């Protein structure tokens, strides 16, 4: 048996379409236990989310479920969580990162001053419509302005036309650490069938599935 954890992105949750897609595909492989922890069980959780808090929640989930050397697929903001978790705690068998944030940057650069002054910003999410995000998210992010080294067996898939997390970030990261980068003709969501097919192909390779 192998454990595979999917870490969703910033404005998503455990019902992200890529997680659902993988869940359907993995039904044919009962030897894989697919985990989808939710970083946003409520609007309040989203409001006070931080990268540090997400790493802590992932640690809690792995320990609570007694997962031994799991694999991780992480999307967008989930990428920086996965990288920092694996760098800190090790004991991860492999990672596939999808359009990942590898280091923190301002997601809404034009709104920083208003965000700081008000203390929160209104964000649209896929799971709860309009919710608030505390300025503490940005303050915590300053702890993650620099990349950390990946573990062995890490690969990145990124769309060349990503308007949210720059493709060049993954290009530079892979160049620095000698990782394989799979560049796709896609945007940040990696929603096209070609992108999903690539994700599934690389998932099977990582997990050694036929």
C-alpha positions in Angstrom: 0.0 0.0 0.0 1.1 3.5 -0.8 -0.3 6.8 0.6 -0.7 9.8 -1.8 -1.6 13.2 -0.4 -3.1 16.0 -2.6 -2.5 19.5 -1.4 -4.9 22.0 -2.9 -4.1 25.6 -3.9 -4.8 29.1 -2.4 -8.5 29.7 -3.2 -9.5 26.1 -3.5 -10.2 23.2 -1.1 -10.1 19.4 -1.0 -12.8 19.2 -3.8 -10.5 20.9 -6.3 -11.1 19.5 -9.8 -7.6 18.1 -10.1 -8.1 16.2 -6.9 -11.4 14.8 -8.1 -9.8 13.8 -11.4 -7.1 11.9 -9.7 -9.5 10.3 -7.2 -11.5 8.9 -10.2 -8.3 7.6 -11.9 -7.0 6.0 -8.7 -10.1 4.0 -8.1 -8.6 1.5 -10.4 -5.6 1.1 -8.1 -6.8 -0.1 -4.6 -3.1 -0.3 -3.5 -3.1 3.6 -3.4 -4.7 5.3 -0.5 -5.6 8.9 -1.7 -5.8 11.6 0.9 -7.2 15.1 0.4 -6.8 17.2 3.6 -8.8 20.4 3.6 -7.0 23.5 4.6 -10.3 25.5 4.4 -13.0 23.6 6.3 -14.7 27.0 7.0 -14.5 30.6 6.0 -12.8 31.4 9.3 -10.1 28.9 8.5 -9.5 30.7 5.2 -9.5 34.1 6.8 -6.7 33.2 9.2 -4.7 30.8 7.0 -0.9 31.1 6.8 1.7 29.0 5.1 3.1 28.1 8.5 -0.4 27.1 9.6 -0.8 24.9 6.5 2.5 23.2 7.2 1.4 22.5 10.7 -2.0 21.2 9.6 -0.3 18.9 7.1 2.0 17.6 9.9 -0.9 17.0 12.1 -2.8 15.1 9.4 0.2 12.9 8.6 0.8 12.0 12.3 -2.9 11.5 13.0 -3.3 9.1 10.1 0.1 7.4 10.8 1.2 7.9 7.3 4.7 6.4 6.6 6.7 8.0 3.8 3.7 9.3 1.7 3.9 10.8 -1.7 2.6 14.3 -2.3 0.9 16.0 -5.3 0.6 19.8 -4.6 -1.0 22.5 -6.6 -0.1 26.2 -6.6 0.2 27.5 -2.9 0.2 23.8 -1.9 3.6 23.7 -3.6 5.3 25.9 -1.1 3.7 24.0 1.7 4.9 20.7 0.3 8.5 21.9 -0.3 8.9 23.4 3.1 7.3 20.4 4.9 9.5 17.9 3.1 12.6 20.0 3.6 11.9 20.2 7.4 10.5 16.8 8.2 11.8 14.6 5.4 10.0 11.1 5.2 8.3 12.0 1.9 8.8 9.4 -0.9 8.2 11.8 -3.8 6.5 14.9 -4.9 4.8 16.1 -8.1 4.2 19.9 -8.0 1.6 21.5 -10.2 2.3 25.2 -11.1 3.8 25.6 -7.6 4.6 28.7 -5.6 8.2 27.8 -4.7 8.8 31.0 -2.7 6.4 33.6 -1.4 5.4 36.7 -3.4 2.5 39.2 -3.2 -0.5 37.6 -4.8 -2.3 40.9 -4.9 0.5 43.5 -5.2 -1.7 46.5 -6.0 -3.8 46.0 -2.9 -1.1 45.6 -0.3 -1.4 49.0 1.3 -5.2 48.8 1.6 -4.9 45.2 2.8 -2.5 46.3 5.5 -4.6 49.3 6.6 -7.8 47.4 6.8 -6.3 44.2 8.2 -8.0 41.9 5.8 -8.9 41.7 2.1 -12.0 40.2 0.4 -11.1 37.2 -1.7 -13.2 35.1 -4.0 -12.8 31.4 -3.5 -14.1 28.3 -5.3 -15.5 26.8 -2.1 -17.2 29.7 -0.3 -17.7 32.7 -2.6 -16.4 35.9 -1.1 -14.5 35.5 2.1 -11.9 37.5 4.0 -8.2 36.9 4.2 -6.2 38.4 7.1 -3.1 40.5 6.5 -1.4 38.0 8.7 -1.1 35.8 5.6 1.3 38.3 4.0 3.2 38.8 7.2 3.7 35.1 7.7 4.7 34.8 4.0 7.8 36.9 4.7 9.3 33.8 6.3 9.2 32.1 2.9 10.8 34.6 0.6 13.6 32.2 -0.3 13.3 28.7 -1.8 14.3 25.6 0.0 15.9 22.6 -1.5 13.6 19.8 -2.8 13.7 16.2 -1.7 14.8 13.5 -4.2 12.1 12.3 -6.6 10.5 15.8 -7.1 9.2 16.9 -10.4 7.3 20.0 -11.5 4.6 20.5 -14.1 3.9 24.2 -15.1 2.0 26.0 -17.8 4.0 28.4 -19.9 1.1 30.9 -20.0 0.5 31.0 -16.2 -0.7 34.4 -15.2 -0.7 33.8 -11.5 2.5 31.9 -10.6 5.1 32.8 -13.1 6.4 30.0 -15.2 9.9 31.4 -15.0 9.8 30.8 -11.2 9.7 27.0 -11.8 12.2 27.3 -14.6 14.7 29.0 -12.3 13.9 26.6 -9.4 14.4 23.5 -11.5 17.6 25.0 -13.0 19.0 25.7 -9.5 18.2 22.3 -8.1 18.5 20.1 -11.1 14.8 19.1 -11.3 12.9 17.9 -14.3 10.4 20.6 -15.5 7.5 19.6 -17.7 6.4 22.7 -19.5 2.9 22.7 -20.9 1.0 24.9 -23.3 -1.4 25.9 -20.5 -2.5 28.5 -18.0 -2.3 28.3 -14.2 -5.3 26.0 -13.8 -3.8 23.2 -15.9 -7.5 22.4 -16.7 -7.2 21.2 -20.3 -7.3 17.5 -21.1 -3.7 17.5 -22.3 -2.6 18.9 -18.9 -4.7 16.4 -17.0 -3.3 13.6 -19.1 0.3 14.8 -18.3 -0.6 15.0 -14.6 -1.9 11.5 -14.6 1.1 10.1 -16.6 3.5 11.7 -14.1 1.5 10.4 -11.1 1.7 6.9 -12.4 5.4 7.2 -12.9 5.9 8.6 -9.4 3.9 5.8 -7.9 5.3 3.1 -10.2 1.8 2.2 -11.6 1.2 0.3 -14.8 
